[in-house]
């Protein structure tokens, strides 16, 4: 972060209510110790402790746990130190622990990620931390991605010493949200391959070739083959987690609008009864202090305020904080090299946002979007073999120009807006659609179309049409039959300028299949109150008590054109 941005950032945090009381100052040095934590079955897990140096005799500290398969002594060492030492200097003992069978930890690799063995070991690690001579008996858990996932999972298991968690870019929806079956569709990338090979490297810095250690690691079956055998949302995915409502301890959540796991945050705000505090920025899968695109913000000071309150009993003013602080993105052209997203921070006291009203936009015969219900019509699209991969490998990154995919999709645009329009939530598309093939994946995307034709994708989602009624019991399509399809897009916050367009249904097909779409509605939610002096209104989306989601709709002031709820589909091979 450039030093010149610090005063502005501090002012921003103060106006967001983050400055009720400053976090603990850096009162200690840092002492690093490495060692082992014994499990009940005799296996030892490797741990690096970052400890406050210069403590007074008899002084006790809370423990903080980060628990990962990613190798602490080489792969993550450079990123671990600035995070863990920050907390150690402020009066915490942090533990960076390698999961059983990974890195320097002993034992055979677990049979899958988030295994029962991993969670049982995690409970023992938490208990060990709470009973060390330096401990005050309270433990917190934190992490990004895997470390955020297992922080949520450990909170669901209720170990008595675990008092609060901080989860970054994480979810408990292991089928629909996680990387293996994003939106319920099989997804394989370099992460899968890395995790298949990761156990084969023994611990740094020795990298022993001892057959007793190396042999079991090489013999561990590839996880990716296991996951491909479980293509339904069933007990295989559900047994590792409990409902969000079962979390009883305070949760601090951090997410990014370009991250694939962002939807968990509104879900937790709505479903978790324990205190929840959340920050969502315009980031991808990263910590906010080194995020690209920015703006980057410091999060560790807010973590200390959180930990001080829940683990030290120090009143830092976190309870009056807004439950959700989210970055409202302003229009910008698509740019994979974007360094900073224009926008502003806003706050909500809970989820769903208050004062919301539903609006419906209908696809029209002329490929426009409007509130008037059109006469019945059918639009058809024929499969082109080279198109569709861009939509099929959905993760959440939205920085590329979507027009190459739009050219082979069904596209519907609204009229240019007459005033600025801000949306916040999860847009939803409701379709009547058919295909000439028994299997098809559909995608809906929401974009912003500037007056010069520049298209910036905002959000979207996919649907495996076989899962249209159930992710646990999918059924083939009957070729030629019309089906109602509901596609709930991923969380977004975006301001359409006056003159832009909103909308866009895009379709891509496979195996020569012809697909058709019959008009149904695009739902949306509108909030009749300003977000900020420059933002006269906001649209929001959420799940109501009947499980029905409102979608994107708009109130604004004139400028950009509203465009594109794209709907894309391809075949499931």
Protein Blocks (a to p, Z undefined) as FASTA:
>chain_A
ZZklmmmmmmmmmmnopambacdddfbdcdddddddddfkopacdddddddehiaehiac
dddddddfbdfklmmmmmmmmmmmmmmmnopacdddddehiajbgcjddfbehifklmmm
mmmmmmmmmmgfkbghiacdddehjlmmmmmmmmmnopaklmbdcdehiafblklmmmml
gghiacddfklmmmmmmmmpccdfklpabfklmmmmmmpccfklmmmmmmcccfklmmmp
ccfklpcbdcdddddfkbcklmmmmmmmmmmmbdcdddddfbdcddfklgccdddddfkl
mmmmmmmmmmnopaehlmmpcfbdcdddddddddfkbfbdcddddddfbdcdehiacddd
dddfkopacfbdcddddddddddfkgojlmmmggkiakbcfklmmmmcccddddddfbdc
ddedjdddddddddfbfbdcdddddddddfkopacdfbdcdddfklmmomklccdddehi
acddddddddddddddehiaceddddddeehiacddddddddddddfbdfbfklmbdcdd
dddfkopacdddddddehidcehiaddddddZZ
